[in-house]
């Protein structure tokens, strides 16, 4: 994500996903936190299909 337009695109996709209860998009850190009853892999694939690069956060301390 490089701009507010990217943030808006990610928010639009997440807001339409069944099972997503809440999300936080942090442009500065380029991180998205999603909470809900949904498989993480599905979230990554859906956001990737919207044209955004995705990956899981690296484990802390590594």
Buried (B, 14 or more C-beta within 10 A) or exposed (E): BEEEEBBEBBEEBBEEBEEBEEBEBEBEEEEBEBEEEBEEEEBBEBBEEBEBEBEEEEEEEE
